[in-house]
Amino acid sequence: MLDVGFLELMLIGIVGLLVLGPERLPRAARTAGMWIGKIKRTVSGMQREISAQLEAEELRQKLNEQQKNLDDSLKKAKLDVESIADAPTDAKSTPKTDAAQSETEKRVAKASSRLDDALQTVREDPAPTSSSASSSPSTAASTPAESADKDRHHQ
């Protein structure tokens, strides 16, 4: 803050001794020290509050971004599922061929993978962690049934 050297402090001490006298100088120095300490604690508290507010705002922005990504993924998956649901009504009027059935299976697999991606986005921790070891258990936390379900959908 203020760049006060030894000579400036000595000058302030001599002027204080001349103005206040030897009896009141220690009490005045103690009072000045208490005020300076209070000011430093107040400034430090304000800095901590500002930092906490900025961090909270960053987390809100990340959360909103993750929510938007999730909504987009779910919308794409919903459109794929709706298009697959509409396709069989069109296919009822014409006999199914192997190519049409293969195309439907591809669309189902694509929709399934998008749903899996959306679900994985939900499972991911939105706040980044400082160590990579703490982020790996979240992916290993899925049950064997979920793993088998994912493998079946990706095939």
N, CA and C atoms as a LAMMPS dump frame, in Angstrom:
ITEM: TIMESTEP
0
ITEM: NUMBER OF ATOMS
465
ITEM: BOX BOUNDS ff ff ff
-5.0000000000000000e+02 5.0000000000000000e+02
-5.0000000000000000e+02 5.0000000000000000e+02
-5.0000000000000000e+02 5.0000000000000000e+02
ITEM: ATOMS id mol type element x y z
1 1 1 N 0.847 -1.18 0
2 1 2 C 0 0 0
3 1 3 C 0.892 1.243 0
4 2 1 N 1.239 1.717 1.188
5 2 2 C 2.112 2.882 1.285
6 2 3 C 3.543 2.401 1.387
7 3 1 N 4.411 3.03 0.656
8 3 2 C 5.815 2.653 0.674
9 3 3 C 6.535 3.544 1.685
10 4 1 N 6.539 3.101 2.939
11 4 2 C 7.139 3.886 4.013
12 4 3 C 8.423 3.187 4.431
13 5 1 N 9.531 3.923 4.369
14 5 2 C 10.824 3.36 4.747
15 5 3 C 11.167 3.671 6.191
16 6 1 N 12.381 3.273 6.586
17 6 2 C 12.822 3.454 7.959
18 6 3 C 12.929 4.935 8.319
19 7 1 N 13.469 5.752 7.428
20 7 2 C 13.642 7.183 7.726
21 7 3 C 12.283 7.872 7.923
22 8 1 N 11.293 7.508 7.124
23 8 2 C 9.959 8.1 7.281
24 8 3 C 9.341 7.718 8.629
25 9 1 N 9.512 6.459 9.025
26 9 2 C 8.997 6.024 10.325
27 9 3 C 9.687 6.76 11.471
28 10 1 N 10.99 6.961 11.335
29 10 2 C 11.732 7.68 12.372
30 10 3 C 11.263 9.128 12.462
31 11 1 N 11.023 9.768 11.34
32 11 2 C 10.537 11.137 11.31
33 11 3 C 9.149 11.235 11.959
34 12 1 N 8.266 10.281 11.653
35 12 2 C 6.926 10.26 12.26
36 12 3 C 7.035 10.074 13.772
37 13 1 N 7.944 9.194 14.222
38 13 2 C 8.144 8.972 15.657
39 13 3 C 8.644 10.215 16.373
40 14 1 N 9.577 10.927 15.772
41 14 2 C 10.126 12.145 16.391
42 14 3 C 9.051 13.229 16.458
43 15 1 N 8.292 13.419 15.391
44 15 2 C 7.219 14.418 15.395
45 15 3 C 6.161 14.039 16.424
46 16 1 N 5.804 12.741 16.504
47 16 2 C 4.823 12.285 17.491
48 16 3 C 5.321 12.509 18.907
49 17 1 N 6.609 12.296 19.152
50 17 2 C 7.179 12.514 20.484
51 17 3 C 7.137 13.983 20.855
52 18 1 N 7.438 14.845 19.889
53 18 2 C 7.401 16.276 20.163
54 18 3 C 5.976 16.78 20.382
55 19 1 N 5.012 16.293 19.592
56 19 2 C 3.639 16.785 19.689
57 19 3 C 2.917 16.192 20.904
58 20 1 N 2.987 14.886 21.085
59 20 2 C 2.219 14.216 22.132
60 20 3 C 2.959 14.14 23.471
61 21 1 N 4.235 14.109 23.425
62 21 2 C 5.009 13.975 24.657
63 21 3 C 5.235 12.506 24.98
64 22 1 N 6.161 12.252 25.896
65 22 2 C 6.515 10.867 26.216
66 22 3 C 5.419 10.111 26.965
67 23 1 N 4.48 10.786 27.626
68 23 2 C 3.437 10.086 28.371
69 23 3 C 2.325 9.566 27.455
70 24 1 N 1.926 10.359 26.474
71 24 2 C 0.786 9.985 25.626
72 24 3 C 1.203 9.252 24.351
73 25 1 N 2.466 9.273 23.993
74 25 2 C 2.912 8.639 22.745
75 25 3 C 2.662 7.124 22.726
76 26 1 N 2.983 6.351 23.776
77 26 2 C 2.716 4.903 23.711
78 26 3 C 1.22 4.577 23.557
79 27 1 N 0.362 5.321 24.259
80 27 2 C -1.077 5.093 24.155
81 27 3 C -1.569 5.424 22.742
82 28 1 N -1.087 6.508 22.168
83 28 2 C -1.471 6.895 20.802
84 28 3 C -0.987 5.858 19.788
85 29 1 N 0.23 5.348 19.98
86 29 2 C 0.753 4.332 19.061
87 29 3 C -0.077 3.052 19.164
88 30 1 N -0.465 2.662 20.377
89 30 2 C -1.3 1.475 20.58
90 30 3 C -2.651 1.659 19.892
91 31 1 N -3.267 2.823 20.055
92 31 2 C -4.564 3.097 19.429
93 31 3 C -4.443 3.088 17.911
94 32 1 N -3.385 3.696 17.393
95 32 2 C -3.177 3.709 15.939
96 32 3 C -2.98 2.283 15.418
97 33 1 N -2.232 1.474 16.165
98 33 2 C -2.031 0.077 15.768
99 33 3 C -3.328 -0.711 15.747
100 34 1 N -4.194 -0.469 16.741
101 34 2 C -5.49 -1.157 16.777
102 34 3 C -6.342 -0.761 15.576
103 35 1 N -6.352 0.53 15.234
104 35 2 C -7.15 0.986 14.085
105 35 3 C -6.619 0.398 12.781
106 36 1 N -5.307 0.371 12.654
107 36 2 C -4.715 -0.201 11.438
108 36 3 C -5.068 -1.681 11.328
109 37 1 N -5.017 -2.409 12.454
110 37 2 C -5.388 -3.826 12.456
111 37 3 C -6.837 -4.032 12.065
112 38 1 N -7.728 -3.182 12.592
113 38 2 C -9.152 -3.298 12.239
114 38 3 C -9.37 -3.047 10.759
115 39 1 N -8.676 -2.041 10.243
116 39 2 C -8.812 -1.725 8.816
117 39 3 C -8.316 -2.892 7.968
118 40 1 N -7.175 -3.484 8.342
119 40 2 C -6.644 -4.617 7.579
120 40 3 C -7.602 -5.805 7.619
121 41 1 N -8.173 -6.1 8.788
122 41 2 C -9.117 -7.214 8.889
123 41 3 C -10.368 -6.952 8.054
124 42 1 N -10.841 -5.713 8.055
125 42 2 C -12.027 -5.371 7.272
126 42 3 C -11.746 -5.53 5.774
127 43 1 N -10.614 -5.036 5.324
128 43 2 C -10.25 -5.145 3.908
129 43 3 C -10.087 -6.612 3.526
130 44 1 N -9.453 -7.396 4.398
131 44 2 C -9.261 -8.818 4.122
132 44 3 C -10.614 -9.53 4.032
133 45 1 N -11.53 -9.2 4.922
134 45 2 C -12.87 -9.795 4.875
135 45 3 C -13.602 -9.444 3.596
136 46 1 N -13.473 -8.205 3.169
137 46 2 C -14.123 -7.794 1.912
138 46 3 C -13.531 -8.539 0.731
139 47 1 N -12.208 -8.712 0.727
140 47 2 C -11.574 -9.444 -0.367
141 47 3 C -12.053 -10.889 -0.409
142 48 1 N -12.193 -11.523 0.757
143 48 2 C -12.69 -12.9 0.796
144 48 3 C -14.12 -12.972 0.28
145 49 1 N -14.966 -12.019 0.666
146 49 2 C -16.352 -12.01 0.192
147 49 3 C -16.429 -11.831 -1.32
148 50 1 N -15.626 -10.907 -1.826
149 50 2 C -15.62 -10.667 -3.277
150 50 3 C -15.149 -11.913 -4.016
151 51 1 N -14.109 -12.559 -3.507
152 51 2 C -13.611 -13.786 -4.142
153 51 3 C -14.667 -14.878 -4.119
154 52 1 N -15.364 -15.009 -2.995
155 52 2 C -16.412 -16.025 -2.892
156 52 3 C -17.545 -15.733 -3.876
157 53 1 N -17.922 -14.466 -4.013
158 53 2 C -18.992 -14.103 -4.944
159 53 3 C -18.579 -14.378 -6.391
160 54 1 N -17.331 -14.057 -6.729
161 54 2 C -16.849 -14.312 -8.087
162 54 3 C -16.815 -15.803 -8.378
163 55 1 N -16.377 -16.592 -7.408
164 55 2 C -16.336 -18.039 -7.597
165 55 3 C -17.753 -18.596 -7.757
166 56 1 N -18.681 -18.093 -6.956
167 56 2 C -20.071 -18.542 -7.065
168 56 3 C -20.643 -18.191 -8.443
169 57 1 N -20.326 -17.022 -8.937
170 57 2 C -20.818 -16.607 -10.261
171 57 3 C -20.226 -17.5 -11.359
172 58 1 N -18.944 -17.836 -11.245
173 58 2 C -18.33 -18.731 -12.225
174 58 3 C -19.008 -20.094 -12.199
175 59 1 N -19.284 -20.594 -10.999
176 59 2 C -19.96 -21.89 -10.891
177 59 3 C -21.368 -21.832 -11.483
178 60 1 N -22.072 -20.71 -11.274
179 60 2 C -23.41 -20.559 -11.88
180 60 3 C -23.322 -20.584 -13.399
181 61 1 N -22.33 -19.894 -13.946
182 61 2 C -22.173 -19.863 -15.396
183 61 3 C -21.863 -21.259 -15.939
184 62 1 N -20.983 -21.996 -15.252
185 62 2 C -20.657 -23.353 -15.687
186 62 3 C -21.882 -24.252 -15.596
187 63 1 N -22.657 -24.098 -14.533
188 63 2 C -23.867 -24.892 -14.364
189 63 3 C -24.865 -24.592 -15.474
190 64 1 N -25.042 -23.321 -15.805
191 64 2 C -25.95 -22.948 -16.896
192 64 3 C -25.464 -23.512 -18.226
193 65 1 N -24.164 -23.482 -18.451
194 65 2 C -23.604 -24.018 -19.694
195 65 3 C -23.833 -25.529 -19.775
196 66 1 N -23.597 -26.236 -18.659
197 66 2 C -23.823 -27.678 -18.64
198 66 3 C -25.309 -27.998 -18.857
199 67 1 N -26.171 -27.206 -18.253
200 67 2 C -27.616 -27.416 -18.421
201 67 3 C -28.012 -27.217 -19.875
202 68 1 N -27.437 -26.201 -20.523
203 68 2 C -27.741 -25.944 -21.928
204 68 3 C -27.265 -27.108 -22.798
205 69 1 N -26.05 -27.611 -22.523
206 69 2 C -25.533 -28.75 -23.281
207 69 3 C -26.42 -29.978 -23.09
208 70 1 N -26.852 -30.186 -21.869
209 70 2 C -27.724 -31.323 -21.576
210 70 3 C -29.061 -31.18 -22.298
211 71 1 N -29.629 -29.987 -22.253
212 71 2 C -30.9 -29.757 -22.939
213 71 3 C -30.767 -29.995 -24.442
214 72 1 N -29.655 -29.523 -25.028
215 72 2 C -29.441 -29.731 -26.463
216 72 3 C -29.331 -31.222 -26.789
217 73 1 N -28.583 -31.96 -25.968
218 73 2 C -28.425 -33.396 -26.202
219 73 3 C -29.757 -34.117 -26.081
220 74 1 N -30.523 -33.748 -25.081
221 74 2 C -31.822 -34.396 -24.899
222 74 3 C -32.789 -34.055 -26.03
223 75 1 N -32.733 -32.819 -26.529
224 75 2 C -33.593 -32.449 -27.655
225 75 3 C -33.241 -33.267 -28.898
226 76 1 N -31.934 -33.428 -29.159
227 76 2 C -31.516 -34.225 -30.315
228 76 3 C -31.972 -35.666 -30.164
229 77 1 N -31.806 -36.201 -28.97
230 77 2 C -32.216 -37.584 -28.734
231 77 3 C -33.733 -37.719 -28.882
232 78 1 N -34.467 -36.752 -28.383
233 78 2 C -35.924 -36.794 -28.49
234 78 3 C -36.356 -36.754 -29.953
235 79 1 N -35.722 -35.898 -30.741
236 79 2 C -36.055 -35.831 -32.161
237 79 3 C -35.747 -37.15 -32.861
238 80 1 N -34.612 -37.774 -32.506
239 80 2 C -34.274 -39.063 -33.104
240 80 3 C -35.304 -40.122 -32.732
241 81 1 N -35.677 -40.146 -31.468
242 81 2 C -36.66 -41.139 -31.023
243 81 3 C -38.005 -40.891 -31.705
244 82 1 N -38.411 -39.621 -31.807
245 82 2 C -39.67 -39.311 -32.48
246 82 3 C -39.63 -39.69 -33.958
247 83 1 N -38.49 -39.481 -34.603
248 83 2 C -38.396 -39.847 -36.021
249 83 3 C -38.438 -41.362 -36.185
250 84 1 N -37.869 -42.086 -35.226
251 84 2 C -37.931 -43.551 -35.286
252 84 3 C -39.36 -44.018 -35.037
253 85 1 N -40.033 -43.353 -34.1
254 85 2 C -41.421 -43.727 -33.809
255 85 3 C -42.324 -43.431 -35.004
256 86 1 N -42.045 -42.368 -35.747
257 86 2 C -42.843 -42.035 -36.925
258 86 3 C -42.536 -42.959 -38.094
259 87 1 N -41.331 -43.47 -38.178
260 87 2 C -40.91 -44.305 -39.299
261 87 3 C -41.712 -45.594 -39.401
262 88 1 N -42.019 -46.315 -38.322
263 88 2 C -42.792 -47.548 -38.489
264 88 3 C -44.186 -47.324 -39.065
265 89 1 N -44.799 -46.177 -38.823
266 89 2 C -46.118 -45.924 -39.412
267 89 3 C -46.005 -45.81 -40.918
268 90 1 N -44.906 -45.228 -41.401
269 90 2 C -44.68 -45.144 -42.843
270 90 3 C -44.337 -46.523 -43.4
271 91 1 N -43.612 -47.319 -42.605
272 91 2 C -43.165 -48.627 -43.083
273 91 3 C -44.291 -49.644 -43.113
274 92 1 N -45.386 -49.406 -42.403
275 92 2 C -46.494 -50.352 -42.391
276 92 3 C -47.156 -50.459 -43.769
277 93 1 N -47.132 -49.374 -44.51
278 93 2 C -47.784 -49.396 -45.814
279 93 3 C -46.955 -50.153 -46.849
280 94 1 N -45.647 -50.261 -46.651
281 94 2 C -44.795 -50.989 -47.579
282 94 3 C -44.136 -52.143 -46.848
283 95 1 N -43.856 -53.219 -47.533
284 95 2 C -43.204 -54.345 -46.871
285 95 3 C -41.773 -53.965 -46.459
286 96 1 N -41.352 -54.505 -45.307
287 96 2 C -40.015 -54.195 -44.799
288 96 3 C -38.966 -54.952 -45.605
289 97 1 N -37.898 -54.257 -45.89
290 97 2 C -36.765 -54.879 -46.552
291 97 3 C -35.606 -54.899 -45.583
292 98 1 N -34.587 -55.641 -45.921
293 98 2 C -33.408 -55.713 -45.056
294 98 3 C -32.727 -54.351 -44.96
295 99 1 N -32.721 -53.606 -46.044
296 99 2 C -32.08 -52.285 -46.037
297 99 3 C -32.836 -51.326 -45.128
298 100 1 N -34.154 -51.353 -45.189
299 100 2 C -34.958 -50.473 -44.339
300 100 3 C -34.795 -50.859 -42.878
301 101 1 N -34.756 -52.164 -42.612
302 101 2 C -34.576 -52.61 -41.236
303 101 3 C -33.185 -52.235 -40.735
304 102 1 N -32.188 -52.341 -41.584
305 102 2 C -30.827 -51.957 -41.216
306 102 3 C -30.755 -50.453 -40.937
307 103 1 N -31.432 -49.67 -41.763
308 103 2 C -31.464 -48.218 -41.564
309 103 3 C -32.125 -47.864 -40.241
310 104 1 N -33.221 -48.558 -39.925
311 104 2 C -33.91 -48.322 -38.659
312 104 3 C -32.996 -48.68 -37.49
313 105 1 N -32.289 -49.784 -37.603
314 105 2 C -31.373 -50.181 -36.53
315 105 3 C -30.266 -49.154 -36.344
316 106 1 N -29.78 -48.601 -37.443
317 106 2 C -28.748 -47.556 -37.348
318 106 3 C -29.299 -46.324 -36.642
319 107 1 N -30.523 -45.941 -36.988
320 107 2 C -31.133 -44.774 -36.346
321 107 3 C -31.374 -45.023 -34.864
322 108 1 N -31.777 -46.238 -34.52
323 108 2 C -31.982 -46.591 -33.116
324 108 3 C -30.65 -46.521 -32.371
325 109 1 N -29.599 -47.053 -32.984
326 109 2 C -28.283 -47.027 -32.342
327 109 3 C -27.799 -45.592 -32.157
328 110 1 N -28.051 -44.757 -33.154
329 110 2 C -27.637 -43.352 -33.061
330 110 3 C -28.404 -42.637 -31.957
331 111 1 N -29.71 -42.864 -31.897
332 111 2 C -30.518 -42.248 -30.841
333 111 3 C -30.091 -42.764 -29.474
334 112 1 N -29.792 -44.04 -29.396
335 112 2 C -29.364 -44.625 -28.127
336 112 3 C -28.032 -44.035 -27.68
337 113 1 N -27.13 -43.846 -28.629
338 113 2 C -25.83 -43.273 -28.247
339 113 3 C -25.985 -41.819 -27.799
340 114 1 N -26.899 -41.088 -28.423
341 114 2 C -27.13 -39.707 -27.978
342 114 3 C -27.743 -39.676 -26.584
343 115 1 N -28.647 -40.602 -26.313
344 115 2 C -29.209 -40.681 -24.966
345 115 3 C -28.136 -41.055 -23.954
346 116 1 N -27.257 -41.987 -24.323
347 116 2 C -26.153 -42.346 -23.428
348 116 3 C -25.243 -41.154 -23.172
349 117 1 N -24.973 -40.38 -24.216
350 117 2 C -24.143 -39.184 -24.053
351 117 3 C -24.811 -38.184 -23.116
352 118 1 N -26.109 -38.015 -23.274
353 118 2 C -26.836 -37.089 -22.403
354 118 3 C -26.806 -37.573 -20.961
355 119 1 N -26.995 -38.862 -20.77
356 119 2 C -26.94 -39.408 -19.415
357 119 3 C -25.545 -39.287 -18.824
358 120 1 N -24.525 -39.492 -19.64
359 120 2 C -23.146 -39.352 -19.162
360 120 3 C -22.88 -37.901 -18.766
361 121 1 N -23.429 -36.961 -19.513
362 121 2 C -23.277 -35.549 -19.177
363 121 3 C -23.914 -35.259 -17.829
364 122 1 N -25.04 -35.891 -17.55
365 122 2 C -25.71 -35.69 -16.264
366 122 3 C -24.866 -36.261 -15.14
367 123 1 N -24.248 -37.403 -15.387
368 123 2 C -23.458 -38.058 -14.34
369 123 3 C -22.149 -37.349 -14.06
370 124 1 N -21.619 -36.63 -15.028
371 124 2 C -20.334 -35.96 -14.847
372 124 3 C -20.457 -34.862 -13.816
373 125 1 N -19.344 -34.637 -13.101
374 125 2 C -19.294 -33.578 -12.091
375 125 3 C -19.058 -32.258 -12.811
376 126 1 N -19.948 -31.241 -12.703
377 126 2 C -19.774 -29.984 -13.429
378 126 3 C -18.603 -29.154 -12.925
379 127 1 N -18.223 -29.319 -11.648
380 127 2 C -17.118 -28.544 -11.114
381 127 3 C -15.827 -29.311 -11.317
382 128 1 N -14.811 -28.693 -11.939
383 128 2 C -13.552 -29.383 -12.15
384 128 3 C -12.843 -29.615 -10.821
385 129 1 N -12.197 -30.79 -10.702
386 129 2 C -11.47 -31.096 -9.483
387 129 3 C -9.994 -30.874 -9.698
388 130 1 N -9.26 -30.742 -8.603
389 130 2 C -7.834 -30.441 -8.708
390 130 3 C -7.023 -31.664 -9.056
391 131 1 N -7.481 -32.875 -8.711
392 131 2 C -6.711 -34.071 -9.019
393 131 3 C -7.492 -34.968 -9.953
394 132 1 N -6.771 -35.652 -10.824
395 132 2 C -7.437 -36.537 -11.765
396 132 3 C -7.914 -37.801 -11.088
397 133 1 N -7.327 -38.167 -9.945
398 133 2 C -7.742 -39.371 -9.236
399 133 3 C -9.146 -39.232 -8.682
400 134 1 N -9.538 -38.041 -8.3
401 134 2 C -10.873 -37.864 -7.742
402 134 3 C -11.945 -37.869 -8.817
403 135 1 N -11.585 -37.621 -10.075
404 135 2 C -12.595 -37.624 -11.124
405 135 3 C -12.813 -39.007 -11.704
406 136 1 N -11.841 -39.915 -11.574
407 136 2 C -12.007 -41.231 -12.155
408 136 3 C -13.016 -42.101 -11.437
409 137 1 N -13.217 -42.017 -10.099
410 137 2 C -14.239 -42.861 -9.479
411 137 3 C -15.647 -42.565 -9.955
412 138 1 N -15.924 -41.372 -10.443
413 138 2 C -17.276 -41.066 -10.891
414 138 3 C -17.632 -41.875 -12.126
415 139 1 N -16.65 -42.17 -12.986
416 139 2 C -16.945 -42.988 -14.149
417 139 3 C -16.978 -44.453 -13.772
418 140 1 N -16.239 -44.865 -12.752
419 140 2 C -16.237 -46.249 -12.322
420 140 3 C -17.419 -46.56 -11.425
421 141 1 N -18.218 -45.569 -11.075
422 141 2 C -19.323 -45.773 -10.153
423 141 3 C -20.535 -46.407 -10.822
424 142 1 N -20.515 -46.582 -12.156
425 142 2 C -21.672 -47.165 -12.813
426 142 3 C -21.743 -48.652 -12.485
427 143 1 N -22.954 -49.165 -12.436
428 143 2 C -23.164 -50.561 -12.084
429 143 3 C -22.892 -51.447 -13.281
430 144 1 N -22.656 -52.735 -13.044
431 144 2 C -22.441 -53.642 -14.178
432 144 3 C -23.638 -53.694 -15.11
433 145 1 N -24.849 -53.537 -14.56
434 145 2 C -26.038 -53.547 -15.413
435 145 3 C -26.026 -52.358 -16.366
436 146 1 N -25.58 -51.191 -15.876
437 146 2 C -25.503 -50.014 -16.738
438 146 3 C -24.449 -50.227 -17.824
439 147 1 N -23.324 -50.838 -17.468
440 147 2 C -22.269 -51.096 -18.455
441 147 3 C -22.774 -52.037 -19.534
442 148 1 N -23.481 -53.104 -19.128
443 148 2 C -24.011 -54.048 -20.099
444 148 3 C -25.056 -53.379 -20.974
445 149 1 N -25.865 -52.51 -20.378
446 149 2 C -26.889 -51.793 -21.128
447 149 3 C -26.238 -50.886 -22.167
448 150 1 N -25.174 -50.198 -21.771
449 150 2 C -24.474 -49.316 -22.712
450 150 3 C -23.859 -50.13 -23.845
451 151 1 N -23.225 -51.258 -23.504
452 151 2 C -22.605 -52.093 -24.527
453 151 3 C -23.649 -52.621 -25.506
454 152 1 N -24.817 -52.996 -24.991
455 152 2 C -25.871 -53.519 -25.855
456 152 3 C -26.361 -52.425 -26.814
457 153 1 N -26.484 -51.188 -26.299
458 153 2 C -26.983 -50.088 -27.136
459 153 3 C -25.972 -49.642 -28.176
460 154 1 N -24.693 -49.755 -27.866
461 154 2 C -23.667 -49.299 -28.813
462 154 3 C -23.398 -50.308 -29.912
463 155 1 N -23.874 -51.52 -29.771
464 155 2 C -23.636 -52.551 -30.791
465 155 3 C -24.587 -52.458 -31.903
